[in-house]
Amino acid sequence: MEEKILRKLFLGFIQIHILHHAKEHPIYGVWMLDELKQHGYNISSGTLYPILHSMESDGLLLKEERNVEGKIRKYYTITEKGRLVLTEARNKAYELFKEIKD
């Protein structure tokens, strides 16, 4: 049960990670899975891809399909709305961190 509760909490953190990296450069699924794993988030592609699609539907990410070695790879970049949401999320996360750090 604890794992299920933590998973729900971490989904918001994962979305902030996605927005942060999509602001720096275009991202794609496998790269994002590896990046998240480096931060201790061990999620499957079956979890990540619906998050990416949802964030695209919400207007936070823009998808571009590119041909990479004969295969179509979907790259995501942040939108202006995504930038605004990321700024607000950073502010809220910082405020929360200051409150709970000790």
C-alpha positions as semicolon CSV with decimal commas, in nm:
position;residue;x (nm);y (nm);z (nm)
1;M;0,000;0,000;0,000
2;E;0,283;0,245;0,078
3;E;0,426;0,201;-0,269
4;K;0,092;0,289;-0,427
5;I;0,063;0,607;-0,219
6;L;0,421;0,713;-0,296
7;R;0,366;0,643;-0,665
8;K;0,073;0,886;-0,669
9;L;0,283;1,154;-0,501
10;F;0,579;1,101;-0,730
11;L;0,372;1,138;-1,049
12;G;0,371;1,514;-0,996
13;F;0,748;1,517;-0,947
14;I;0,790;1,314;-1,265
15;Q;0,586;1,567;-1,461
16;I;0,802;1,849;-1,327
17;H;1,113;1,655;-1,437
18;I;0,963;1,610;-1,783
19;L;0,883;1,980;-1,818
20;H;1,228;2,077;-1,692
21;H;1,410;1,860;-1,945
22;A;1,171;1,944;-2,230
23;K;1,259;2,308;-2,167
24;E;1,632;2,234;-2,200
25;H;1,607;2,026;-2,521
26;P;1,367;1,795;-2,706
27;I;1,317;1,470;-2,515
28;Y;1,195;1,125;-2,616
29;G;1,060;0,836;-2,412
30;V;1,360;0,607;-2,373
31;W;1,588;0,899;-2,287
32;M;1,337;1,024;-2,029
33;L;1,306;0,677;-1,873
34;D;1,685;0,665;-1,830
35;E;1,695;1,018;-1,690
36;L;1,420;0,947;-1,439
37;K;1,593;0,625;-1,334
38;Q;1,903;0,830;-1,246
39;H;1,683;1,024;-1,004
40;G;1,540;0,711;-0,842
41;Y;1,214;0,689;-1,038
42;N;1,189;0,336;-1,170
43;I;0,886;0,359;-1,396
44;S;0,795;0,159;-1,703
45;S;0,726;0,284;-2,053
46;G;0,364;0,182;-1,986
47;T;0,358;0,452;-1,719
48;L;0,566;0,718;-1,896
49;Y;0,400;0,725;-2,236
50;P;0,048;0,793;-2,103
51;I;0,197;1,076;-1,894
52;L;0,362;1,225;-2,206
53;H;0,039;1,191;-2,406
54;S;-0,163;1,350;-2,126
55;M;0,081;1,639;-2,097
56;E;0,060;1,688;-2,474
57;S;-0,322;1,684;-2,458
58;D;-0,308;1,940;-2,178
59;G;-0,100;2,169;-2,398
60;L;0,216;2,143;-2,188
61;L;0,424;1,958;-2,448
62;L;0,447;1,971;-2,825
63;K;0,520;1,645;-3,010
64;E;0,733;1,622;-3,323
65;E;0,791;1,295;-3,507
66;R;1,138;1,243;-3,653
67;N;1,282;0,962;-3,858
68;V;1,580;0,821;-3,668
69;E;1,759;0,536;-3,845
70;G;1,442;0,435;-4,029
71;K;1,218;0,448;-3,721
72;I;0,979;0,721;-3,614
73;R;1,078;0,871;-3,280
74;K;0,849;1,115;-3,098
75;Y;1,027;1,415;-2,951
76;Y;0,861;1,644;-2,699
77;T;0,938;2,009;-2,629
78;I;0,781;2,241;-2,377
79;T;0,511;2,486;-2,485
80;E;0,455;2,837;-2,350
81;K;0,180;2,699;-2,128
82;G;0,423;2,432;-2,009
83;R;0,678;2,702;-1,923
84;L;0,421;2,886;-1,712
85;V;0,320;2,566;-1,534
86;L;0,687;2,475;-1,474
87;T;0,756;2,817;-1,323
88;E;0,459;2,785;-1,089
89;A;0,551;2,426;-0,998
90;R;0,908;2,533;-0,918
91;N;0,781;2,810;-0,694
92;K;0,546;2,575;-0,510
93;A;0,814;2,304;-0,480
94;Y;1,064;2,556;-0,343
95;E;0,811;2,683;-0,089
96;L;0,733;2,326;0,018
97;F;1,102;2,238;0,045
98;K;1,167;2,538;0,270
99;E;0,884;2,426;0,497
100;I;0,970;2,055;0,526
101;K;1,353;2,057;0,500
102;D;1,417;2,028;0,873
